[in-house]
Amino acid sequence: MRPRHAATALATTAALVLAAPIADAAPHHGRTYYVDCSATATGDGSRQHPWTTLTEADSRTYGPGDHLLFKRGATCTGSLIPRGSGSISAPFTIADYGNATARARIDGDGAQDVVLLANTQYVHVTGLELTNPARPGGIRNGIRLRLTDYGTAHGFELDHLYIHDVRGGDFKELGGSSAVQITVEGTAKASSYDDLDIHHNRIEDVDREGIYFKSTFSKRDLVGEQQDPAAFPGPWTPSTHVRVHHNTLTNLAGDGIKLDTTSGARVDHNRVDGFQLRSPSANAGVWTFNTDATTIEYNEVSGGGNTHDGMSFDADGASRGTVFQYNHSHDNKGGFLLICPYSGAKTLDTVARYNISANDGARLVQNCAGPILNTLIYNNTFRNDASTTPGHLVQDDTGNPATTRHELVLRDNLFVSEGSGGYAFKNPTAGLLLDHNLVHGVTLDRPNPGGSSADPLLRADFRLAQGSPALAAGAVVADNGGRDYFGTPVSATAAPNIGAYAGRGLDPGRR
């Protein structure tokens, strides 16, 4: 991403609602409370006499094993801000009940958060419909997790939620606006999440973020001045055991999924279709900032709406050890992959392997100005048809001084253009190494792509046909992940195919 000013929302957010963690030894025996906002008579929270407002639901302090259930087919209006915590063996669960076809629905009616979980832990939220369309343009979230000088909070699961029509403004910051917002605030006590599972959610029509992480405890040398050190002063304290998977996100004003200040996170099997559609800021489909050891795999990302950035994937500033593998990127106006440090930040140890890019636009790979260290892009297949506007195979804006040290290596990649005009290399520096690539149907302004320009006999399914010059024509890459895009094993010693397919040549007519 290009420079952005992430101002804090501390002065503009609603008053804190802090819920002190409840010890497992507290006298809670797993009670169940019911809410039916369509009921007319005030109740006591039982199934026979349910509560009828969110205010009643918020008045209780919940403990381990408790369930707060909302009636299917009924709509509650306002914010749900429950107090209390579960335990490692008995989480506090917020879910639905009843047999109605329609979900239990909470409409935020223009509040900052439809659901806010503040300074709590061991909470499971599942099955609800969350929406927040009223009074658009402010700070708005579907569900927000918030820690403020808390320490480590454990055990969150957000799943099978339907979050839609969250009409916030163009705020990429602490507090909002997102379908799912994960924030860590404060300066006194380093805080983070451990064991956070976000999965099988459907997110539609959101301004601006899909799933978004941000933390004030993010200061380290790698990040430089890329974010305001006065606003984010705390020592880097990453959230751990984070997984974001099997979510579907469509029609997003800004970013799809953005991780920030995490270590060892996995982002997999998500579908992002339509991002960077209504935001003047820079946005990407799935990206990392100030993270370590992130694995981004088996995702499908499409519909990047413009070239600022509009790319499926991004290893941004202070991203270390990000691996993009087995992903399908297509029909993005911005392109496939961005590697983007700036303002003193560094991005290092990025790997992009065995991905497929189809009909991605302005530049397939772009490197922002700044230190991009030990980056390896290999065994990817890029194919653009005649309808795709030609752009750049690689836009190399690193600005590194001339050097024989190759910090950015493109090896064993297959580029095929079926249109006219071809693609170019923009600003290639001496730090860029091209090796054993096959570039076909492309008119280059750099004469040596490091390999062949022969027809690779690439089938419609992105596998190679018999007789392809890309078969066994690549260079061996150490620690290659062990399999290709299709799940075919990849040898650690034999010459690999060029591109994302590692199998034998197939009948050209088979699909």
N, C-alpha and C positions, 0 to 999 in steps of 0.2 A: 504494500500500500504506500501511497505517497504521503507526505507529511500531513498530519492531522492534529488538531488540538483537542485533546480529550479532557475537557474541563470537568471538575468534579460536580456531582449533583448534590453535594452535602448541604448546600445552602437552599436548595430548591425542593428537596424531597419532603415528603410528609413526615410527621413526628415519628420517632422510633417507637416500635412496639417490641420490647425485649422480653424474651421468655427464657428464664433461667433453666438450664438443664435439670431434669429430675433424675435422681439416683435410682438405680435399679431396685434398691431396697425400699423405695417409697411405697406406701400402701395403695397401689393400684392393682386391680384385679381384672383388667381387660373389659371394661364396660362398653356398650354400644349405644351411641346417641343418634337420633334421627332428625332430619330437617326436611320439611315439606313446605316450601314457600307458597304453594297454592292453597294450603289449608287456611281456614278462617279463624279458628279458635286457638288461642294461645295454649301451648302445651308445655310439657315437662321434659321433652327430649326422648320420650319413649316411642315405640313404634305406633302404639295406639293414639298417643297424643304428642305428635312431633313438634319440635320448635318450628317457627314459621318465619324467622328472620335470621340474617347473618349475625346481627348483634347478639342474639341469644347464643348462637354457636360460638361466638368469640368470647363469651362471658365465662366459659368453662376452662379450667386448666387441665389439660389432658396428660395422660401418663402411659407407661408401657402397656401394650396390648389393647389400648382403647381404639375404637372405630367411630369415626364421624361420617355418617352416611346421608347422602342427598337423594331425594326421590326422583327417579327417572320421569321425564315428561314435565317436570316443574322447573320454573326459572326463579332464581334468587337474584336480587339486584344489590350491587355494592361490592365491598371488599371482604374477603374471608381472610382474617388475620388471627389464626389460632395460637394459643399459648400452650407451652408444655413440650415434652419430648417423649419419645419412646426409649427403648433399650435395644441392645444388640440382639437379644433373644425375642423381643416382643416390640416391634415398631408400632408407632402411632400411625394408623391408616385412615386416609380420607378417600372415600370411594362413593359408590351409588348403591341404591337398592330399588326393588320393585321390578315389574315386568313390562313397563311401557316401552314402546319402540324407540321413542326419542330419549336422548341422553338427559341426565341431570345437568342443568345449565346454570352457570353463574355469569351474569352480565355486569361488568365493572362500572358501566354507566359513566365513563369518563374519569374514574379514579386512577391513581398512578398504577395500582396493581389490582388485578382480579383476585389473585391469591398471593399472599406474602408470608413466607416462612422465615422468621427473623430469630437469630441466635437460638437455634434449636438443633436437634439431631435425631437420627433414627426415625425418619418420617417417610411414608410411602403414600404417594398421591396417584390415583389411577381412575380411569374410566370417565372423567368429567368432560363437559364441554365448557370452554372458557372463551368469552368474547368481550371486547372493549371498544365499541365503535363510536361512542358518544363524544362530543366536543373534541374533534380531532385536532392534532397538532401539538399537544403537550407531551409530557413524559408519560408513556403508557406501557404497561407490561401485561402479558397473560398470567404467567406465574414467575415470581421472583424469589430466589433464595438469597438471604442477606446475612452476613456475619459482620459484627462490629466489635473489634477487640475481644474476640471470643476464645481464641485458641483453635484447636482442631475439632471440627464437627464431623461426625461419622454417619454413614448409613442412610443415604438418600436414594429413593427410587421414584422416578417420574415416568409413567408409562401409560400407553393407550389413552392419552388425552387428545381431544380435538380442540385446537386453539385457532381462532380465526377472527378476522376483522379487528385486529388490534391497531388502532389508528393513531399512532404516535407521530411526533415530529422527527426531524432528521438529527437525532441525538445518538452519537456513538460514544457512550460514556458510562460512568457509574450511574446506575439507577434506571436507565431506559434509553430507547424504547425497543422492546423485544417480545416475541412470543414466550421465550424462556430466557430469563436473565439470571446469571449466577454471579453474585458480587461479593467481594470482600472489602470491607471498609475499615477505617480507623487508623491510628498511628501508635497506640500504646502497647498493644499485644498482638504479636504476629499471629495471623489466622489463616486457615485454609480448610478445604474439604478433603475428606478421605472416604473412598467408597461411594462414588456418585454414579448412578446408572440412569441414563436418559434414553428411553427406547420405545419403539413402536408408537410414536406420537404422529398425529397428522396436523400439520401447520399450514395455514392458508391465509393469503391476503393480509399481510402484516407490513406495517410501516414502523420501524425499518428493518430490524434484525430478526433472524430466525432463532438461533440458539447462540447466546453471547456470554462470554466470560470476561470479567475484569476484576483486578485486585490492586489495592494500594500498597500491598506488600510485594513489590516487584522490582526493587532497585538492585541492580548488579552491573558489573562492568560491561557485559555484553550489550546492554540496552542503550548505553551512552546517554545522549540527550534526546532520544527518540520520543520519549514522553516527558511531560513536565515533572522534573524531580521534586518540585515543591508539592505537587498534587499527589504524587505517588512515591512517598519517601521511605516506605518500610523496606527492610531487607527481604530479598527474594525468598518467598515462602510458598512453594508450589503446592497446588492441590494434587492429590495422588489417587491411584486406582479409579480413574475417570474413564467411563466408556459412554460413547454416544453412537447409537446403532439402530438400524431398522426404522429410522424416522423418514417421513415424507414431507418435504417443504416445497411449497409452490407460491408463486406470485408475491415475491418479497421486494420491498423497496430498496433494501440494501444488501447486506451480507447474508449468506446462508448459515454456515456454522463457523464460529470463530472461537478458538481456544486461546487463553491468555494465562500465563503463570501456572502451568501444569507440568507434571513430570510423569512420563510413561503412559500418557493417555492414548486411547485407541478410538478412532472414528471410522466406523465400518458399516457397510450395507445400507447407507442412506441414499435417498433419492432427492436431489435438489433440482427443481425445474422452474426457472424463472427467478432470477435475482438481479440486482443492480438495475431495477426497472423504474424507480422514481426518485432516486437520490442523486444530488449533485456531487456527493463525496465519492472517494474511491472505495470500491467494494469487490469482493471475490466470493466464489461459491463455498469453498472450505479452506480455511487458512489458520495459521498459527502465528502467535506473537509472544516472544519471551518465554518459550517453552523448551523443554528437554525431552528427547526420545519419544516423539509422537509418531504413531503409525496410522496412516490414512489409507484405507484399502477397501476394495470391493464397493466403491461408491459410484453412482451415476450422476453426473452434473451437466446441466444444459441450460440454455436460455439466458446466458449473460447478456444484459440488455444494452450495454454500450462499451466503449473502450476505456473506461476510467474506473477501475481496471477491467472489470467484466471478464475475468479469467476464472476457470474452474478452480484452480488450486494456487496457493501462495504460501511459501515459507518466508515470513516477514522478519522484521528486525529481531535480533536476539533469539531466533529459532535455532536450536542446536539438535542435530540428529533426527531431523524430520524425514520420514520415509513415505513416499507416495507410490503405491503399488496396486496393480490389478484393478485400476479404476477405468471407467468409461466416460470420457469427456466429449461433448459434441454440441455443435451449433451455438457456440459462444462468440459474441462479437469481439470480445477482448482477446481470446485465445485460450491456451491450455495451462501454462505454468508461469508463475511469477516468483522470482527470488529477489527480495527487496529490503535490504538494509539502507538506512540513511541516518543523518544527524548523529554520527558517531557510533551507531550500532553495528553489530556484525551478524552475519548469517553463516553458519558453518555446518559441515557434515550432512548436507542435504543429499538424499538419494531419490531419484524418480526412475522406476523400472517397471517394465511389463505393463504399461498403460496403453490404452487406445484413445486416440484423438481423431474425431471425424468432423470435418467442416467447421473447425474452429477458425477464428477470424484474424484480427489485425497482426498478431504475432503469436507464434506457437510457444516460444519460450522467450521471456524477457528477464533481464537482470538489471535492477536499479543501480544507480551509483552507490558505491560503498563496498566494504570488504565482504566478498563472497568467497568463502574458503572451503576447500576440499568438497566440492560439489560434483556429483557424478550422475549423469542422465544417460541411461542406457537401455537398450532393448525395448524401446517404445515404437509404436506404429502410428504414423500420422498420415491421414488421407483426406484430401479435400476434393470435392467434385467441382464441376464446371460452374456451379452457381455461387461458389464462395469467392468473395473479393480477395484478390491476392494481397499478401502482406509480407511479413518477415518470418523466415524460419527461426532465426535467433536475432533478437534485438539486444545487443550487448552494450549496456550503458554503464559498465562498472567503473570506468574512468581510472582503472588501475594503471600505474606506470608500466612501460614496456618491460617485460620480464620473460625469462624462459620458464618460469614456474607456472605450471598449468593448474590453476585452482578450479577451473570449470571445464569438465570433460564431457563431451557428447560422443558416445561410442555405441556402435551396433544398433543405431536407430534407422528406421525405415521411413522416408518421406516420399509421398506420392501425391502429385498434383494432376488432376484430370482437366483442369481449366487452362486458360491462356494467361500469359504474363508472368507466371511463376512467382516464386518467393525469393527474398533476398536475405543476406546477412547485413544487419545494420551495425555500424561501429564496431566491427570485430577487433578485440584487443589481443595482445600477445598472451594473455592469461587464458584464452579460450583455445581448447584443443579439440579438433574434430578427427575421429579415428574410426575406420571400418563402418562408416555409415553408407547407406544406399539412398541416393537422392534422384528421383525419376520424375520427368515432366516438369522440371524446375529450371528456370533460367537464373543462374547465380551471378552475383557481382563479386563473389569470391570463388576462384577457380577450383579449389581443391576441397571437397567436402570430406576428405579422408577416406574415400572408398569408391564406390561404383555409381554409375548413372543408368545402368541397364534396367530394362523392364523387369520388376520383381515377380511378375505373375501373381499379383495379390488378388485373392478371391474376394467375393462380396462379403464373406464372413470374417475377413481379416486373417485368414490362414493362407499359407503358401501352396501354390500348385506344384505338381511335379515339374522338375526342370528349372525351378526358380534359381536365379543366381544368388539369392539371399540365403539359400540352404547351406548350413555349415560354413558360412563365409564371415562370421564375426570373430571377435577377439575374446578370449576367456576373461571373465571378470570374477575376481575373488568374492566370496560371500554373496553369491548371486540370488539368494532367497530360495533357491531350490525348485522353483516351479515357474511356469510362464502364466500369461493372462488366462489361458484356458485350463490351467491345472496340470499341464504336461510337465513331467520332471525335467529339470535342466541339469546337465552334467557339470560337475565342478572342474573337469579337466578337458573334455572334448570341445572343439570349436563350436560355438553356438550358432544358431540362425541369426540373421539380422532381423530386428523387429520383435514384436510381442508374442510371436508364435514359435514354439520350440519343437514342434512335432515334425514328422516326415512330410514330404511333398504329397499332395492329394490330387485326386482327379479334378481337373479344371471345371468340369461340369457339375460337380457335387456342391451342394450348399448346406 
